[in-house]
Amino acid sequence: MADRFFPNDIPDFLPETDLPTDSSTDSSTDPFHRLLRLPYPNSADKFMRAALELKDKVVKETWLDYGRRASDPTLYTGALGTAFLLFKSYCVTNGSKDLRLCADIVASCDSASKGSPHVTFICGRAGVCALGAVVAKHFGDERLLDYYLSSFKQIKISEKVPNELLYGRAGYLWACSFINMHIGRGAISSIHTSAIAKEIFTNGKKLSNKSSCPLMYEWHGKMYWGAAHGLAGIMHVLMDMELKPEEQELVKGTLRYLIQHRFPSGNYPSSEGSEADRLVHWCHGAPGVALTLTKAAQVFGEEEFLRAAADAAEVVWNRGLLKRVGICHGVSGNAYTFLSLYRVTGKVEYLYRAKAFACFLMDKAEQLIADGEMHGGDHPYSLFEGQGGMAYLLLDMVKPLESRFPAYEI
């Protein structure tokens, strides 16, 4: 199990102090620890510089050197992930150059995604149309906005579409919420989103007969629990909807089921019946579940969900320095566990832990990848598997109270 992550020997907490770079030869002032000790404004400056440098590298590797075309139009491993990173950079820096390049990449993804059978934000055409509409809104281009919105509304959700986040109804609903947040409530009607949510609840109750969980879903023959394909991701998106009281109870009951059946370690199984306590990823395990529980604490105002999220965060702190850099199953994604709890609780300890994971990446990732001790990702510059996700995290570290896990937290 330990071969999946680096032992976390980072101090539980280091007070901030503006140490001179040559102040001592003590191990507590090595480059990594000096980063941790920097006052946050200084850290934010370093995060910004590193993020923008890495963002430019991602653009070069995934777009400029790729002939300025999108062969893979998805957010997960493809060009849309680069566009989303550029949009994030624009939101942080207000750099119009990033927004223009984002629009160019989305246009290429639009052409490449036509006819795609996938309907979600992360892996389907919904992400292209949703981001395209939002970018058009920022440009004030009404014609382009109408084009992307009408294209989005032409996406059909067939009965064969699953319910999970990456390829299913939940992923489509997230795209609807993204549009409404950035363009205005009602851009995608609540009648439409409520109908999709109702289908998700109906399907979840059908399969719940096979367990004591109020809602259950199946994807490729397994009843998954995590954020990418299972209960955590579906419940996360449903909490963005206007839920009836009975629907709220179904969501809360499902989350309580997860909490009650977690591993003794505090980690969460990847699927119903799994006894393998191995994965501490956003996609499977404690990190993705923690984000959902933190959101439940906000939505429902119930302390039990916040306590469970804090318990899951301990697992991430102890076993979350993964030997991968990415958002989906890497250190970058796991850092959002702490950012989410920091936003909700205001506890500086959580900001410190997010900062520690980010500094670990900034100080060590490049050399660890070069030495073969860390996996750069099957798609090494993509948003969800590679350094695109690391760049996104570093941008979020600039303004941690505005941080959001990409394509998951609204």
Secondary structure, 3 states (H helix, E strand, C coil): CHHHECCCCCCCCCCCCCCCCCCCCCHHHCHHHHHHHCCHHHHHHHHHHHHHHHHHHHHHHHCHHHCCCCCCCCCCCCHHHHHHHHHHHHHHHCCHHHHHHHHHHHHHHHHHHCCCCCCCCCCCHHHHHHHHHHHHHHHCCHHHHHHHHHHHHCCCCCCCCCCCCCCCHHHHHHHHHHHHHHHCCCCCCHHHHHHHHHHHHHHHHHHHHHCCCCCCCCECCECECCCCCCHHHHHHHHCCCCCCHHHHHHHHHHHHHHHHCCCCCCCCCCECCCCCCCCCCCCCCHHHHHHHHHHHHHHHCCHHHHHHHHHHHHHHHHHCCECECCCCCCHHHHHHHHHHHHHHHCCHHHHHHHHHHHHHHHHHHHHHHHCCCCECCCCCCCCCCCHHHHHHHHHHHHCHHHCCCCCCCC
